[in-house]
Amino acid sequence: MLDFIGLGAQKSGTTLLYEHLKTVDEICLSKQKEIHFFDTDTQRDYTSYDKYFLHCDETKMKGEITPVYIYFDDIPQKIYDYAQQHGGGE
């Protein structure tokens, strides 16, 4: 289960945030910044998304940063659906 997703605008410091969070021992980020999983119109194959976090220790918070998520109205619902299928609360 993912713990957080970072979003923002272009040139708002998300790369700096990503690089900083990579140095925090309690956090494990996706190996790639800007996965763009939730902003595509393809079928939701969550196993392909979860593969971005296989390297993460289960004791750490897991997250990713894809800034453009802020611009899509349907992204919150897609993230909610993901969380519900992965045992997340409301």
MOPAC internal coordinates of N, CA, C and O (Angstrom, degrees):
PM7 1SCF
backbone

  N    0.0000 0     0.00 0     0.00 0    0    0    0
  C    1.4582 1     0.00 0     0.00 0    1    0    0
  C    1.5141 1   109.11 1     0.00 0    2    1    0
  O    1.2310 1   120.93 1   -45.08 1    3    2    1
  N    1.2917 1   115.83 1   134.92 1    3    2    1
  C    1.4580 1   123.22 1   177.44 1    5    3    2
  C    1.5238 1   109.48 1   -79.55 1    6    5    3
  O    1.2310 1   120.40 1   -38.35 1    7    6    5
  N    1.3239 1   116.83 1   141.65 1    7    6    5
  C    1.4623 1   121.26 1  -179.64 1    9    7    6
  C    1.5237 1   113.34 1   -95.99 1   10    9    7
  O    1.2310 1   120.53 1   148.39 1   11   10    9
  N    1.3330 1   116.60 1   -31.61 1   11   10    9
  C    1.4660 1   118.32 1  -179.35 1   13   11   10
  C    1.5258 1   111.11 1  -157.19 1   14   13   11
  O    1.2310 1   121.58 1   -23.38 1   15   14   13
  N    1.3327 1   114.57 1   156.62 1   15   14   13
  C    1.4599 1   123.04 1   173.91 1   17   15   14
  C    1.5201 1   106.87 1  -131.93 1   18   17   15
  O    1.2310 1   121.03 1   -52.72 1   19   18   17
  N    1.3105 1   115.64 1   127.28 1   19   18   17
  C    1.4610 1   120.84 1   177.22 1   21   19   18
  C    1.5127 1   109.91 1   -93.73 1   22   21   19
  O    1.2310 1   120.89 1   -40.66 1   23   22   21
  N    1.3146 1   115.91 1   139.34 1   23   22   21
  C    1.4595 1   121.30 1   176.01 1   25   23   22
  C    1.5138 1   109.17 1  -140.02 1   26   25   23
  O    1.2310 1   120.44 1    -9.97 1   27   26   25
  N    1.2968 1   116.77 1   170.03 1   27   26   25
  C    1.4593 1   119.42 1  -177.93 1   29   27   26
  C    1.5076 1   110.75 1   173.36 1   30   29   27
  O    1.2310 1   120.92 1    18.94 1   31   30   29
  N    1.2953 1   115.85 1  -161.06 1   31   30   29
  C    1.4584 1   122.44 1  -179.28 1   33   31   30
  C    1.5244 1   109.23 1  -110.53 1   34   33   31
  O    1.2310 1   121.19 1   -15.74 1   35   34   33
  N    1.3246 1   115.33 1   164.26 1   35   34   33
  C    1.4570 1   119.12 1   175.61 1   37   35   34
  C    1.5184 1   109.67 1   -60.65 1   38   37   35
  O    1.2310 1   121.46 1   -38.80 1   39   38   37
  N    1.3110 1   114.80 1   141.20 1   39   38   37
  C    1.4651 1   122.46 1   177.44 1   41   39   38
  C    1.5244 1   113.00 1    61.09 1   42   41   39
  O    1.2310 1   120.68 1  -148.68 1   43   42   41
  N    1.3467 1   116.31 1    31.32 1   43   42   41
  C    1.4736 1   119.54 1  -179.76 1   45   43   42
  C    1.5261 1   112.56 1  -105.45 1   46   45   43
  O    1.2310 1   119.97 1  -174.38 1   47   46   45
  N    1.3286 1   117.65 1     5.62 1   47   46   45
  C    1.4547 1   120.47 1   176.01 1   49   47   46
  C    1.5081 1   115.05 1    98.15 1   50   49   47
  O    1.2310 1   119.53 1  -165.91 1   51   50   49
  N    1.3248 1   118.49 1    14.09 1   51   50   49
  C    1.4580 1   119.35 1  -177.86 1   53   51   50
  C    1.5308 1   112.14 1   -68.99 1   54   53   51
  O    1.2310 1   119.67 1   149.28 1   55   54   53
  N    1.3178 1   118.23 1   -30.72 1   55   54   53
  C    1.4663 1   119.79 1   177.01 1   57   55   54
  C    1.5200 1   109.89 1   -68.19 1   58   57   55
  O    1.2310 1   120.17 1   137.66 1   59   58   57
  N    1.3104 1   117.28 1   -42.34 1   59   58   57
  C    1.4625 1   120.97 1   176.36 1   61   59   58
  C    1.5240 1   110.23 1   -61.65 1   62   61   59
  O    1.2310 1   120.25 1   137.01 1   63   62   61
  N    1.3237 1   117.12 1   -42.99 1   63   62   61
  C    1.4634 1   121.41 1   177.52 1   65   63   62
  C    1.5293 1   110.51 1   -60.80 1   66   65   63
  O    1.2310 1   120.29 1   134.17 1   67   66   65
  N    1.3190 1   117.06 1   -45.83 1   67   66   65
  C    1.4644 1   121.94 1   178.86 1   69   67   66
  C    1.5223 1   110.45 1   -58.70 1   70   69   67
  O    1.2310 1   120.34 1   131.71 1   71   70   69
  N    1.3138 1   116.95 1   -48.29 1   71   70   69
  C    1.4711 1   120.83 1  -179.18 1   73   71   70
  C    1.5301 1   111.32 1   -63.35 1   74   73   71
  O    1.2310 1   120.33 1   141.68 1   75   74   73
  N    1.3226 1   116.98 1   -38.32 1   75   74   73
  C    1.4641 1   120.03 1   178.30 1   77   75   74
  C    1.5326 1   110.96 1   -67.78 1   78   77   75
  O    1.2310 1   120.13 1   133.07 1   79   78   77
  N    1.3149 1   117.36 1   -46.93 1   79   78   77
  C    1.4584 1   120.56 1  -177.91 1   81   79   78
  C    1.5238 1   112.11 1   -62.91 1   82   81   79
  O    1.2310 1   120.12 1   152.00 1   83   82   81
  N    1.3330 1   117.37 1   -28.00 1   83   82   81
  C    1.4616 1   120.55 1   176.86 1   85   83   82
  C    1.5254 1   111.74 1   -63.36 1   86   85   83
  O    1.2310 1   119.95 1   158.51 1   87   86   85
  N    1.3227 1   117.70 1   -21.49 1   87   86   85
  C    1.4673 1   121.15 1  -178.52 1   89   87   86
  C    1.5335 1   112.55 1   -90.33 1   90   89   87
  O    1.2310 1   119.81 1   173.05 1   91   90   89
  N    1.3156 1   117.96 1    -6.95 1   91   90   89
  C    1.4596 1   121.86 1  -178.25 1   93   91   90
  C    1.5326 1   108.89 1   -84.78 1   94   93   91
  O    1.2310 1   120.82 1   -57.96 1   95   94   93
  N    1.3175 1   116.03 1   122.04 1   95   94   93
  C    1.4700 1   121.09 1  -174.82 1   97   95   94
  C    1.5226 1   114.02 1   -60.41 1   98   97   95
  O    1.2310 1   119.63 1   148.46 1   99   98   97
  N    1.3044 1   118.30 1   -31.54 1   99   98   97
  C    1.4655 1   121.78 1  -175.69 1  101   99   98
  C    1.5293 1   113.24 1   -84.10 1  102  101   99
  O    1.2310 1   120.40 1   179.12 1  103  102  101
  N    1.3362 1   116.85 1    -0.88 1  103  102  101
  C    1.4708 1   121.28 1  -175.17 1  105  103  102
  C    1.5195 1   110.08 1  -121.29 1  106  105  103
  O    1.2310 1   120.89 1   -39.89 1  107  106  105
  N    1.3195 1   115.91 1   140.11 1  107  106  105
  C    1.4558 1   122.57 1   172.84 1  109  107  106
  C    1.5244 1   108.04 1  -124.70 1  110  109  107
  O    1.2310 1   120.81 1   -60.42 1  111  110  109
  N    1.3131 1   116.06 1   119.58 1  111  110  109
  C    1.4623 1   121.09 1   179.54 1  113  111  110
  C    1.5201 1   110.56 1  -100.00 1  114  113  111
  O    1.2310 1   121.59 1   -20.29 1  115  114  113
  N    1.3207 1   114.57 1   159.71 1  115  114  113
  C    1.4579 1   119.43 1   172.50 1  117  115  114
  C    1.5304 1   107.64 1   -56.79 1  118  117  115
  O    1.2310 1   120.98 1   -34.40 1  119  118  117
  N    1.3218 1   115.74 1   145.60 1  119  118  117
  C    1.4670 1   119.14 1  -178.93 1  121  119  118
  C    1.5161 1   111.26 1   -63.08 1  122  121  119
  O    1.2310 1   120.82 1   156.13 1  123  122  121
  N    1.2972 1   116.04 1   -23.87 1  123  122  121
  C    1.4625 1   121.95 1  -178.37 1  125  123  122
  C    1.5201 1   109.32 1  -116.01 1  126  125  123
  O    1.2310 1   119.97 1   -50.60 1  127  126  125
  N    1.3228 1   117.66 1   129.40 1  127  126  125
  C    1.4686 1   120.36 1   172.92 1  129  127  126
  C    1.5277 1   106.91 1   -77.90 1  130  129  127
  O    1.2310 1   120.80 1   -32.15 1  131  130  129
  N    1.3005 1   116.08 1   147.85 1  131  130  129
  C    1.4698 1   123.06 1   178.33 1  133  131  130
  C    1.5240 1   112.13 1    62.61 1  134  133  131
  O    1.2310 1   121.11 1  -109.24 1  135  134  133
  N    1.3007 1   115.49 1    70.76 1  135  134  133
  C    1.4648 1   121.93 1   178.50 1  137  135  134
  C    1.5315 1   111.29 1   -70.18 1  138  137  135
  O    1.2310 1   119.91 1   144.46 1  139  138  137
  N    1.3200 1   117.78 1   -35.54 1  139  138  137
  C    1.4769 1   123.49 1  -179.47 1  141  139  138
  C    1.5156 1   112.33 1    62.71 1  142  141  139
  O    1.2310 1   120.12 1  -147.56 1  143  142  141
  N    1.3096 1   117.37 1    32.44 1  143  142  141
  C    1.4631 1   120.44 1  -179.74 1  145  143  142
  C    1.5220 1   111.70 1   -71.67 1  146  145  143
  O    1.2310 1   119.73 1   135.00 1  147  146  145
  N    1.3104 1   118.13 1   -45.00 1  147  146  145
  C    1.4603 1   121.07 1  -172.85 1  149  147  146
  C    1.5259 1   113.99 1   -85.22 1  150  149  147
  O    1.2310 1   119.53 1   172.31 1  151  150  149
  N    1.3257 1   118.51 1    -7.69 1  151  150  149
  C    1.4656 1   119.02 1  -179.82 1  153  151  150
  C    1.5267 1   112.67 1  -101.33 1  154  153  151
  O    1.2310 1   120.24 1  -165.49 1  155  154  153
  N    1.3155 1   117.15 1    14.51 1  155  154  153
  C    1.4590 1   120.34 1   173.96 1  157  155  154
  C    1.5189 1   109.02 1  -104.20 1  158  157  155
  O    1.2310 1   120.64 1   -21.58 1  159  158  157
  N    1.3076 1   116.39 1   158.42 1  159  158  157
  C    1.4592 1   121.73 1  -178.62 1  161  159  158
  C    1.5246 1   112.82 1   -96.08 1  162  161  159
  O    1.2310 1   120.33 1  -164.20 1  163  162  161
  N    1.3166 1   116.98 1    15.80 1  163  162  161
  C    1.4599 1   119.89 1  -177.97 1  165  163  162
  C    1.5288 1   110.67 1   -80.16 1  166  165  163
  O    1.2310 1   121.27 1   -11.04 1  167  166  165
  N    1.2946 1   115.18 1   168.96 1  167  166  165
  C    1.4614 1   121.73 1   176.97 1  169  167  166
  C    1.5270 1   109.53 1   -60.71 1  170  169  167
  O    1.2310 1   120.03 1   -38.26 1  171  170  169
  N    1.3021 1   117.55 1   141.74 1  171  170  169
  C    1.4652 1   122.56 1  -179.02 1  173  171  170
  C    1.5220 1   110.85 1   -77.18 1  174  173  171
  O    1.2310 1   120.41 1   -78.28 1  175  174  173
  N    1.3052 1   116.82 1   101.72 1  175  174  173
  C    1.4581 1   122.50 1   173.05 1  177  175  174
  C    1.5174 1   106.36 1  -107.94 1  178  177  175
  O    1.2310 1   120.94 1   -89.03 1  179  178  177
  N    1.3274 1   115.81 1    90.97 1  179  178  177
  C    1.4577 1   120.26 1  -173.81 1  181  179  178
  C    1.5279 1   112.61 1   -65.83 1  182  181  179
  O    1.2310 1   119.95 1   157.59 1  183  182  181
  N    1.3262 1   117.69 1   -22.41 1  183  182  181
  C    1.4631 1   117.99 1   177.97 1  185  183  182
  C    1.5239 1   110.57 1   -65.28 1  186  185  183
  O    1.2310 1   120.06 1   146.26 1  187  186  185
  N    1.3166 1   117.49 1   -33.74 1  187  186  185
  C    1.4689 1   119.09 1   177.59 1  189  187  186
  C    1.5303 1   110.49 1   -69.63 1  190  189  187
  O    1.2310 1   119.87 1   146.96 1  191  190  189
  N    1.3212 1   117.85 1   -33.04 1  191  190  189
  C    1.4717 1   121.23 1   176.91 1  193  191  190
  C    1.5239 1   110.24 1   -71.15 1  194  193  191
  O    1.2310 1   120.53 1   136.10 1  195  194  193
  N    1.3138 1   116.58 1   -43.90 1  195  194  193
  C    1.4641 1   121.17 1  -178.46 1  197  195  194
  C    1.5271 1   112.43 1   -62.43 1  198  197  195
  O    1.2310 1   120.11 1   155.58 1  199  198  197
  N    1.3214 1   117.39 1   -24.42 1  199  198  197
  C    1.4670 1   120.60 1   179.33 1  201  199  198
  C    1.5288 1   112.20 1   -63.13 1  202  201  199
  O    1.2310 1   120.27 1   157.04 1  203  202  201
  N    1.3209 1   117.09 1   -22.96 1  203  202  201
  C    1.4674 1   120.29 1   178.13 1  205  203  202
  C    1.5298 1   112.19 1   -69.07 1  206  205  203
  O    1.2310 1   120.59 1   170.04 1  207  206  205
  N    1.3331 1   116.48 1    -9.96 1  207  206  205
  C    1.4618 1   121.01 1  -175.07 1  209  207  206
  C    1.5360 1   113.11 1  -123.51 1  210  209  207
  O    1.2310 1   119.97 1  -167.87 1  211  210  209
  N    1.3142 1   117.66 1    12.13 1  211  210  209
  C    1.4655 1   120.70 1  -179.05 1  213  211  210
  C    1.5268 1   112.40 1   -62.44 1  214  213  211
  O    1.2310 1   120.18 1   152.22 1  215  214  213
  N    1.3136 1   117.25 1   -27.78 1  215  214  213
  C    1.4675 1   121.29 1  -179.31 1  217  215  214
  C    1.5323 1   112.54 1   -76.78 1  218  217  215
  O    1.2310 1   120.23 1   172.27 1  219  218  217
  N    1.3131 1   117.17 1    -7.73 1  219  218  217
  C    1.4660 1   121.30 1  -174.84 1  221  219  218
  C    1.5234 1   112.18 1   -82.41 1  222  221  219
  O    1.2310 1   121.51 1   -44.68 1  223  222  221
  N    1.3021 1   114.71 1   135.32 1  223  222  221
  C    1.4577 1   122.73 1   173.00 1  225  223  222
  C    1.5278 1   107.33 1   -70.48 1  226  225  223
  O    1.2310 1   120.15 1   -44.18 1  227  226  225
  N    1.3096 1   117.33 1   135.82 1  227  226  225
  C    1.4703 1   121.33 1  -176.90 1  229  227  226
  C    1.5226 1   113.63 1   -63.98 1  230  229  227
  O    1.2310 1   119.74 1   163.76 1  231  230  229
  N    1.3220 1   118.10 1   -16.24 1  231  230  229
  C    1.4596 1   120.21 1  -179.88 1  233  231  230
  C    1.5271 1   112.28 1   -83.34 1  234  233  231
  O    1.2310 1   120.24 1   171.40 1  235  234  233
  N    1.3272 1   117.15 1    -8.60 1  235  234  233
  C    1.4626 1   120.74 1  -177.80 1  237  235  234
  C    1.5228 1   111.60 1   -99.64 1  238  237  235
  O    1.2310 1   121.23 1   -26.62 1  239  238  237
  N    1.3244 1   115.25 1   153.38 1  239  238  237
  C    1.4628 1   120.56 1   172.41 1  241  239  238
  C    1.5249 1   107.86 1   -70.24 1  242  241  239
  O    1.2310 1   120.70 1   -42.88 1  243  242  241
  N    1.3286 1   116.26 1   137.12 1  243  242  241
  C    1.4560 1   120.77 1  -179.80 1  245  243  242
  C    1.5283 1   109.39 1  -110.56 1  246  245  243
  O    1.2310 1   121.29 1   -40.25 1  247  246  245
  N    1.3187 1   115.13 1   139.75 1  247  246  245
  C    1.4568 1   118.64 1   178.93 1  249  247  246
  C    1.5082 1   112.51 1  -157.51 1  250  249  247
  O    1.2310 1   121.94 1    -9.43 1  251  250  249
  N    1.3001 1   113.90 1   170.57 1  251  250  249
  C    1.4649 1   121.78 1   176.00 1  253  251  250
  C    1.5122 1   109.17 1  -146.22 1  254  253  251
  O    1.2310 1   121.05 1   -17.68 1  255  254  253
  N    1.3174 1   115.59 1   162.32 1  255  254  253
  C    1.4590 1   120.87 1   178.95 1  257  255  254
  C    1.5213 1   109.08 1  -129.68 1  258  257  255
  O    1.2310 1   120.91 1   -64.03 1  259  258  257
  N    1.3118 1   115.86 1   115.97 1  259  258  257
  C    1.4617 1   123.05 1   172.91 1  261  259  258
  C    1.5272 1   106.62 1  -132.60 1  262  261  259
  O    1.2310 1   120.09 1   -85.18 1  263  262  261
  N    1.3408 1   117.43 1    94.82 1  263  262  261
  C    1.4618 1   121.40 1  -171.45 1  265  263  262
  C    1.5253 1   115.56 1   -56.22 1  266  265  263
  O    1.2310 1   119.56 1   144.00 1  267  266  265
  N    1.3394 1   118.44 1   -36.00 1  267  266  265
  C    1.4625 1   119.49 1  -173.87 1  269  267  266
  C    1.5151 1   114.04 1   -67.68 1  270  269  267
  O    1.2310 1   119.84 1   168.03 1  271  270  269
  N    1.3338 1   117.91 1   -11.97 1  271  270  269
  C    1.4698 1   119.43 1   177.96 1  273  271  270
  C    1.5273 1   111.44 1   -54.52 1  274  273  271
  O    1.2310 1   120.25 1   154.58 1  275  274  273
  N    1.3114 1   117.13 1   -25.42 1  275  274  273
  C    1.4682 1   120.82 1  -177.93 1  277  275  274
  C    1.5354 1   112.24 1   -65.58 1  278  277  275
  O    1.2310 1   119.99 1   159.81 1  279  278  277
  N    1.3211 1   117.63 1   -20.19 1  279  278  277
  C    1.4605 1   121.58 1  -173.58 1  281  279  278
  C    1.5285 1   114.27 1   -93.50 1  282  281  279
  O    1.2310 1   119.42 1   177.44 1  283  282  281
  N    1.3137 1   118.71 1    -2.56 1  283  282  281
  C    1.4598 1   121.31 1  -175.66 1  285  283  282
  C    1.5258 1   110.56 1  -113.62 1  286  285  283
  O    1.2310 1   120.75 1   -56.07 1  287  286  285
  N    1.3231 1   116.17 1   123.93 1  287  286  285
  C    1.4660 1   121.55 1  -177.74 1  289  287  286
  C    1.5225 1   113.60 1   -66.17 1  290  289  287
  O    1.2310 1   119.95 1   153.13 1  291  290  289
  N    1.3315 1   117.70 1   -26.87 1  291  290  289
  C    1.4628 1   119.87 1  -175.80 1  293  291  290
  C    1.5317 1   113.26 1   -89.78 1  294  293  291
  O    1.2310 1   119.72 1   172.73 1  295  294  293
  N    1.3110 1   118.15 1    -7.27 1  295  294  293
  C    1.4740 1   121.05 1  -177.62 1  297  295  294
  C    1.5319 1   112.44 1   -62.93 1  298  297  295
  O    1.2310 1   118.14 1   135.82 1  299  298  297
  N    1.3320 1   121.15 1   -44.18 1  299  298  297
  C    1.4673 1   118.44 1   179.20 1  301  299  298
  C    1.5379 1   112.81 1   -55.81 1  302  301  299
  O    1.2310 1   120.26 1   139.88 1  303  302  301
  N    1.3150 1   117.12 1   -40.12 1  303  302  301
  C    1.4727 1   120.18 1   178.80 1  305  303  302
  C    1.5188 1   110.69 1   -66.43 1  306  305  303
  O    1.2310 1   120.24 1   138.95 1  307  306  305
  N    1.3255 1   117.16 1   -41.05 1  307  306  305
  C    1.4734 1   120.21 1   179.24 1  309  307  306
  C    1.5294 1   110.92 1   -63.71 1  310  309  307
  O    1.2310 1   120.23 1   139.01 1  311  310  309
  N    1.3135 1   117.16 1   -40.99 1  311  310  309
  C    1.4623 1   120.83 1   178.79 1  313  311  310
  C    1.5277 1   109.85 1   -67.76 1  314  313  311
  O    1.2310 1   120.36 1   139.62 1  315  314  313
  N    1.3179 1   116.91 1   -40.38 1  315  314  313
  C    1.4603 1   121.50 1   176.84 1  317  315  314
  C    1.5296 1   110.48 1   -60.03 1  318  317  315
  O    1.2310 1   120.63 1   133.93 1  319  318  317
  N    1.3376 1   116.39 1   -46.07 1  319  318  317
  C    1.4633 1   120.53 1   179.13 1  321  319  318
  C    1.5248 1   110.71 1   -60.17 1  322  321  319
  O    1.2310 1   120.38 1   137.99 1  323  322  321
  N    1.3197 1   116.87 1   -42.01 1  323  322  321
  C    1.4657 1   121.03 1   176.75 1  325  323  322
  C    1.5209 1   110.37 1   -59.55 1  326  325  323
  O    1.2310 1   120.78 1   132.05 1  327  326  325
  N    1.3192 1   116.10 1   -47.95 1  327  326  325
  C    1.4792 1   120.54 1  -178.48 1  329  327  326
  C    1.5256 1   110.91 1   -61.77 1  330  329  327
  O    1.2310 1   119.79 1   139.24 1  331  330  329
  N    1.3085 1   118.00 1   -40.76 1  331  330  329
  C    1.4656 1   121.39 1   179.84 1  333  331  330
  C    1.5281 1   111.14 1   -64.18 1  334  333  331
  O    1.2310 1   120.20 1   141.67 1  335  334  333
  N    1.3144 1   117.23 1   -38.33 1  335  334  333
  C    1.4651 1   120.15 1   179.99 1  337  335  334
  C    1.5193 1   112.35 1   -76.33 1  338  337  335
  O    1.2310 1   120.52 1   166.41 1  339  338  337
  N    1.3259 1   116.61 1   -13.59 1  339  338  337
  C    1.4621 1   120.71 1   179.94 1  341  339  338
  C    1.5256 1   111.68 1  -110.75 1  342  341  339
  O    1.2310 1   120.51 1  -158.72 1  343  342  341
  N    1.3054 1   116.64 1    21.28 1  343  342  341
  C    1.4528 1   120.52 1   173.94 1  345  343  342
  C    1.5056 1   114.78 1    80.36 1  346  345  343
  O    1.2310 1   120.12 1  -163.75 1  347  346  345
  N    1.3293 1   117.38 1    16.25 1  347  346  345
  C    1.4583 1   119.86 1   179.03 1  349  347  346
  C    1.5191 1   112.05 1   -77.37 1  350  349  347
  O    1.2310 1   120.76 1   -25.91 1  351  350  349
  N    1.2925 1   116.16 1   154.09 1  351  350  349
  C    1.4628 1   121.46 1   178.24 1  353  351  350
  C    1.5065 1   110.74 1   -82.33 1  354  353  351
  O    1.2310 1   121.24 1     3.66 1  355  354  353
  N    1.3048 1   115.24 1  -176.34 1  355  354  353
  C    1.4658 1   120.49 1   179.25 1  357  355  354
  C    1.4941 1   110.96 1   -89.91 1  358  357  355
  O    1.2310 1   120.10 1   180.00 1  359  358  357

